[in-house]
Amino acid sequence: MERAEVLNNVPFVQRISPVLVLERYGVLRIILSVLWNLIHLIVSVIHFAIRMANKLQHYVILTGLLKKYKSIDLRKLQHMAIVIESEEATQLTKVYRLLYWLSYIGVHHVTLYDMDGVLKESKKFLSQNLRDLSIKAWQEAEKAAAFLDKKVMTLEILSFSDSKEAVAKAGNYLLSTYPENSGSGGQKIEMSITEDDLGKALCAAGFGGPEPDLLFVFGPARCHLGFPAWRLRYTEIVHMGRLKSLKYGAVVKAILDYSVKNQNYGSDSLESLGLGKVPGLVQITIPNKFSRSRCYHSSSSPKGSLTVGVSMFTY
């Protein structure tokens, strides 16, 4: 009894969580605020350092302090494409300035593209303001290439409507080249269309065109915005950000980065890929000048399907 009375007389001490103590005195809020401001400061410093590095690089390119920026090897860059978001395509002075920079660097074959056809309506402005410019369709440009001055830039302008028209005309061409019936029994022939057939159909419809080696995308979207996909098999796509904030140094750096890359097409064999002992896998090579990679076709897969295509860019 005496022990129980002693225990009852001991005052009860409530255990309080340290977090509740910090909240009660406002210390937790102060700590979180300090951490938030510290993270914000670190991110701001990193962004500031990146901006300063880009400005310094832009200054170095403009002044020509480094030899690699003075002369760029453009042998790999035979044709270039520029995709501009339609709202930014209305900034014709920016487009003109970009074309002038490319002409100054030494790019002579350019394809301009926007979805709504804004650039098509600006042909007159571009041809009047850029002296060394020849706006032609790709067929005309190829025929006139031997007669044009090397300093003249040939320009092709496309829009999304061209892609739709190309697909429709190519489809009609393919249908017209296949007979409807097989003869006996009136059974219809199953159409087997290859990549070469599609290429021939597009060329016959007048929408083949050269495949650009490098494509610049301007705008918030990181995609080609409907640029003809059949002309992008080996194209390197670079998102350049907003057209209004474009700098000459960024254009030079992107082209230089592309020019120094080592492009390996089909250098790997089945054994090096670990596919040497896979049953039914046959190594084939697509016989045209653009398809320079080795591809691998499985005899167990559906007819005409392509399993693996090798195309690598290394520094």
C-alpha positions as CSV (number, residue, x, y, z in Angstrom):
1,M,0.0,0.0,0.0
2,E,2.7,2.5,0.9
3,R,4.5,1.8,-2.5
4,A,1.3,2.4,-4.4
5,E,0.7,5.7,-2.6
6,V,4.2,6.8,-3.4
7,L,3.7,6.0,-7.1
8,N,0.4,7.9,-7.2
9,N,2.1,11.0,-5.7
10,V,4.7,11.1,-8.5
11,P,3.7,13.9,-11.0
12,F,2.9,12.7,-14.6
13,V,5.3,14.0,-17.2
14,Q,3.8,14.1,-20.7
15,R,6.2,13.1,-23.5
16,I,6.1,15.7,-26.3
17,S,7.5,15.0,-29.8
18,P,10.6,17.2,-30.7
19,V,8.8,18.2,-34.0
20,L,5.8,19.5,-32.0
21,V,8.2,21.5,-29.8
22,L,9.8,23.0,-32.9
23,E,6.5,23.8,-34.4
24,R,5.3,25.4,-31.2
25,Y,8.2,27.8,-31.1
26,G,8.2,28.4,-35.0
27,V,11.7,26.9,-35.3
28,L,10.6,24.3,-37.9
29,R,9.2,26.9,-40.1
30,I,12.5,28.9,-39.9
31,I,14.5,25.8,-40.8
32,L,12.4,24.9,-43.8
33,S,12.5,28.5,-45.0
34,V,16.3,28.5,-44.7
35,L,16.6,25.2,-46.6
36,W,14.3,26.5,-49.4
37,N,16.2,29.7,-49.8
38,L,19.5,27.7,-49.9
39,I,18.3,25.4,-52.6
40,H,16.9,28.3,-54.6
41,L,20.3,30.1,-54.2
42,I,22.2,27.0,-55.4
43,V,20.0,26.6,-58.5
44,S,20.2,30.3,-59.3
45,V,24.0,30.2,-59.1
46,I,24.1,27.2,-61.4
47,H,21.9,28.9,-64.0
48,F,23.9,32.1,-63.8
49,A,27.1,30.1,-64.3
50,I,25.6,28.4,-67.4
51,R,24.5,31.7,-68.8
52,M,27.9,33.2,-68.3
53,A,29.6,30.2,-69.9
54,N,27.3,30.5,-72.9
55,K,28.0,34.2,-73.3
56,L,31.7,33.6,-73.0
57,Q,31.6,30.9,-75.6
58,H,29.5,33.2,-77.8
59,Y,32.1,35.9,-77.4
60,V,35.0,33.5,-78.2
61,I,33.2,32.4,-81.4
62,L,32.5,36.0,-82.6
63,T,36.1,37.1,-82.0
64,G,37.6,33.9,-83.5
65,L,40.0,33.3,-80.6
66,L,39.9,29.6,-81.2
67,K,40.9,28.2,-84.6
68,K,38.2,25.5,-84.6
69,Y,35.5,28.1,-84.8
70,K,37.1,29.9,-87.8
71,S,36.7,27.2,-90.4
72,I,34.2,24.3,-90.0
73,D,34.5,21.2,-92.1
74,L,31.1,20.9,-93.8
75,R,31.7,17.8,-95.9
76,K,29.3,15.9,-93.7
77,L,26.7,18.6,-93.9
78,Q,25.4,18.5,-97.5
79,H,21.8,19.4,-96.7
80,M,20.2,21.0,-93.7
81,A,16.6,21.4,-92.5
82,I,15.1,24.0,-90.2
83,V,11.7,23.4,-88.5
84,I,10.1,26.5,-87.0
85,E,6.9,26.6,-84.9
86,S,4.3,28.5,-86.8
87,E,3.9,31.3,-84.3
88,E,7.7,32.0,-84.4
89,A,7.8,31.7,-88.2
90,T,6.0,35.1,-88.3
91,Q,9.3,36.6,-87.1
92,L,10.6,37.0,-90.6
93,T,13.6,39.2,-89.6
94,K,14.8,36.4,-87.3
95,V,14.3,33.8,-90.0
96,Y,16.2,36.0,-92.5
97,R,19.0,36.5,-89.9
98,L,19.3,32.7,-89.4
99,L,19.5,32.1,-93.2
100,Y,22.1,34.8,-93.5
101,W,24.2,33.1,-90.7
102,L,24.0,29.7,-92.4
103,S,25.0,31.2,-95.8
104,Y,27.9,32.9,-94.1
105,I,29.0,29.6,-92.5
106,G,28.9,27.9,-95.8
107,V,25.6,25.9,-95.8
108,H,24.2,25.9,-99.4
109,H,21.2,23.6,-99.3
110,V,18.4,24.3,-96.7
111,T,14.8,23.2,-96.3
112,L,12.5,25.4,-94.3
113,Y,9.4,24.0,-92.7
114,D,6.5,25.1,-90.6
115,M,3.1,23.5,-90.1
116,D,0.8,26.3,-91.2
117,G,2.6,27.4,-94.3
118,V,3.6,30.8,-92.9
119,L,7.1,30.6,-94.5
120,K,5.6,29.8,-97.9
121,E,3.8,33.1,-97.8
122,S,7.1,34.9,-97.1
123,K,9.1,33.7,-100.1
124,K,9.1,37.2,-101.6
125,F,10.4,38.8,-98.4
126,L,13.2,36.3,-98.1
127,S,14.3,36.4,-101.8
128,Q,14.3,40.3,-101.7
129,N,16.4,40.6,-98.6
130,L,18.8,37.7,-99.0
131,R,20.8,38.3,-102.1
132,D,22.5,35.0,-102.5
133,L,19.3,32.9,-102.3
134,S,17.6,30.7,-104.8
135,I,14.1,29.4,-103.7
136,K,13.4,26.3,-105.7
137,A,11.7,22.9,-105.4
138,W,14.1,20.1,-104.7
139,Q,13.8,18.7,-108.3
140,E,14.7,22.1,-109.7
141,A,17.5,22.6,-107.2
142,E,19.1,19.3,-108.2
143,K,19.0,20.2,-111.9
144,A,20.4,23.7,-111.4
145,A,23.1,22.7,-108.9
146,A,25.7,22.3,-111.6
147,F,25.0,25.8,-113.0
148,L,24.5,27.8,-109.8
149,D,27.3,29.6,-108.0
150,K,28.6,27.7,-105.0
151,K,27.9,30.8,-102.9
152,V,24.2,30.7,-103.7
153,M,21.9,29.1,-101.1
154,T,19.2,26.9,-102.5
155,L,16.1,27.0,-100.3
156,E,13.1,24.6,-100.3
157,I,10.0,25.6,-98.3
158,L,7.6,23.0,-97.0
159,S,4.5,22.9,-94.8
160,F,2.3,20.2,-93.3
161,S,0.0,20.2,-96.3
162,D,2.8,19.0,-98.4
163,S,3.2,15.9,-96.2
164,K,-0.5,15.1,-96.5
165,E,-0.5,15.6,-100.3
166,A,2.6,13.4,-100.6
167,V,1.0,10.5,-98.7
168,A,-2.2,10.8,-100.7
169,K,-0.5,10.9,-104.1
170,A,2.0,8.1,-103.2
171,G,-0.9,5.9,-102.1
172,N,-2.7,6.5,-105.3
173,Y,0.4,5.7,-107.3
174,L,0.9,2.4,-105.4
175,L,-2.7,1.4,-105.9
176,S,-2.4,2.1,-109.6
177,T,0.7,-0.1,-110.0
178,Y,-0.9,-3.2,-108.5
179,P,-3.5,-5.3,-110.3
180,E,-6.8,-5.8,-108.5
181,N,-7.1,-9.6,-109.2
182,S,-4.8,-12.5,-109.5
183,G,-6.6,-14.1,-112.4
184,S,-7.8,-17.5,-111.3
185,G,-10.7,-17.7,-108.9
186,G,-11.0,-13.9,-108.7
187,Q,-8.9,-13.8,-105.5
188,K,-7.3,-10.4,-104.7
189,I,-3.6,-10.1,-104.6
190,E,-2.2,-9.3,-101.2
191,M,-0.1,-6.1,-101.5
192,S,3.5,-6.4,-100.2
193,I,5.0,-2.9,-100.1
194,T,8.7,-2.4,-99.3
195,E,10.6,0.7,-98.4
196,D,11.9,0.9,-101.9
197,D,8.4,0.9,-103.3
198,L,7.4,3.8,-101.0
199,G,10.5,5.7,-102.1
200,K,9.7,5.2,-105.7
201,A,6.1,6.2,-105.2
202,L,7.1,9.4,-103.4
203,C,9.6,10.3,-106.1
204,A,7.0,9.6,-108.8
205,A,4.5,11.9,-107.0
206,G,7.2,14.6,-106.8
207,F,7.7,14.5,-103.0
208,G,10.9,12.5,-102.6
209,G,13.5,15.1,-101.8
210,P,16.9,14.9,-100.2
211,E,17.4,13.7,-96.7
212,P,18.8,16.4,-94.4
213,D,21.9,15.5,-92.5
214,L,21.1,18.0,-89.7
215,L,17.7,19.4,-88.5
216,F,17.3,22.4,-86.2
217,V,14.0,22.7,-84.3
218,F,12.9,26.1,-83.1
219,G,10.0,26.5,-80.6
220,P,8.8,25.0,-77.3
221,A,8.1,21.6,-78.7
222,R,10.9,19.0,-78.9
223,C,9.7,17.2,-82.1
224,H,9.9,17.7,-85.8
225,L,6.3,19.1,-86.0
226,G,5.2,16.9,-88.9
227,F,8.3,17.3,-91.1
228,P,8.2,14.5,-93.8
229,A,9.2,11.4,-91.8
230,W,10.5,9.6,-94.9
231,R,13.2,12.2,-95.2
232,L,14.5,11.7,-91.6
233,R,16.0,8.2,-91.6
234,Y,19.6,9.3,-90.7
235,T,19.0,12.9,-89.7
236,E,20.3,14.3,-86.4
237,I,17.7,16.5,-84.8
238,V,18.8,19.3,-82.5
239,H,16.4,21.4,-80.4
240,M,17.6,25.0,-80.5
241,G,15.0,26.6,-78.2
242,R,13.2,29.8,-79.1
243,L,14.0,31.6,-82.4
244,K,13.9,35.0,-80.8
245,S,16.7,34.2,-78.3
246,L,19.0,32.5,-80.9
247,K,22.6,33.5,-81.0
248,Y,25.1,33.1,-83.8
249,G,27.5,31.2,-81.4
250,A,24.8,28.6,-80.7
251,V,24.4,27.9,-84.5
252,V,28.1,27.6,-85.0
253,K,28.5,25.3,-82.0
254,A,25.7,23.0,-83.1
255,I,27.1,22.7,-86.6
256,L,30.7,22.2,-85.3
257,D,29.5,19.5,-82.9
258,Y,27.9,17.7,-85.8
259,S,30.9,18.0,-88.0
260,V,33.3,16.5,-85.5
261,K,31.2,13.4,-84.9
262,N,32.3,10.0,-86.2
263,Q,29.4,8.4,-87.9
264,N,29.6,4.6,-87.9
265,Y,27.2,2.9,-90.3
266,G,27.0,-0.9,-90.1
267,S,30.4,-1.5,-88.6
268,D,29.1,-4.2,-86.2
269,S,28.7,-7.8,-87.2
270,L,26.2,-10.4,-85.9
271,E,28.9,-11.8,-83.6
272,S,29.9,-8.5,-82.1
273,L,26.2,-7.8,-81.3
274,G,25.8,-11.2,-79.6
275,L,23.4,-12.4,-82.3
276,G,25.7,-14.8,-84.1
277,K,24.0,-17.9,-82.7
278,V,20.4,-16.7,-82.9
279,P,18.5,-19.2,-85.2
280,G,16.8,-17.8,-88.3
281,L,18.6,-14.4,-88.2
282,V,20.1,-13.4,-91.5
283,Q,22.3,-10.3,-92.1
284,I,21.2,-8.1,-95.0
285,T,22.3,-4.8,-96.4
286,I,19.8,-2.3,-97.9
287,P,21.2,-1.5,-101.4
288,N,20.8,2.3,-101.7
289,K,23.1,5.3,-101.1
290,F,21.2,6.5,-98.0
291,S,20.8,3.3,-96.2
292,R,24.3,2.7,-95.1
293,S,23.7,0.7,-92.0
294,R,23.5,-3.1,-91.7
295,C,20.1,-4.4,-90.8
296,Y,19.1,-7.8,-89.5
297,H,16.1,-9.7,-90.6
298,S,14.6,-12.6,-88.8
299,S,13.1,-15.4,-91.0
300,S,10.7,-16.3,-88.2
301,S,9.2,-12.7,-88.1
302,P,6.5,-11.5,-90.6
303,K,7.7,-11.1,-94.2
304,G,9.4,-7.8,-94.8
305,S,9.7,-6.8,-91.2
306,L,12.9,-5.2,-90.0
307,T,14.3,-6.4,-86.7
308,V,17.4,-4.4,-86.0
309,G,19.0,-1.4,-87.7
310,V,22.5,-0.2,-86.6
311,S,23.4,3.5,-86.9
312,M,25.6,5.1,-84.3
313,F,27.0,8.6,-83.7
314,T,30.2,8.8,-81.5
315,Y,32.6,11.5,-80.6
